[in-house]
Amino acid sequence: MQNYYLGKQQSELDWIRYAVSTWGLMAAKGLPPADANIHLDAVRRNWIEDQLKYFARHAGSSKSSAERLERVSTIIFRAGFFVITPAMLLIHGLKLGGEHLDPWMQVLTPSVFVIAGAINYYSERMLYSENAKQYSRMYGVFKKGIQMLDAAGNDPVRQQAVISAAGKEALAENGDWVLMYRERPIDVPQG
């Protein structure tokens, strides 16, 4: 299995591949063949079905977070563009004789756009949309895995093949997730 985890990366994350490799060797020595069906049922219940629930729950929450932040950002931006900016221009137009805008208007107008941009930046840095897509894809992988396990019946060879394929997909997805978040830490923009 270690060949499928972070295979694209040869770096300081190699320790994860080595740990998976060592675990595989230890597991191979400790699993009696007579108990294979019991273990396959446990893998289905405690991993495949749990992962299906996990990805279903998190796909929905990531998608709703992305949509909520997009709505809030859009509302604030439109309020600034269609309400506050025209009001500022109207007030400025009414003040003849070279008077300046009130200081609160000078602060409020650009602040609205900065807030909308900050919300967008936060949403992008938290990767809500990308996570929702990835979680939905993995939900599909595990749902298909359950269907294939059902179709495999009591054939342990077919069941192991399905579990192995799901494991490879899970390791690839986890490796992508580690790299995605490792490369995108949240940092405060500095001027």
Secondary structure, 3 states (H helix, E strand, C coil): CHHHCCCCCCCCCHHHHHHHHHHHHHHHHHCCHHHHHHHHHHHHHHHHHHHHHHHHHHHHHHHHHHHHHHHHHHHHHHHHHHHHHHHHHHHHHHCCCCCCCCHHHHHHHHHHHHHHHHHHHHHHHHCHHHHHHHHHHHHHHHHHHHHHHHHHCCCHHHHHHHHHHHHHHHHHHHHHHHHHHHHCCCCCCCC
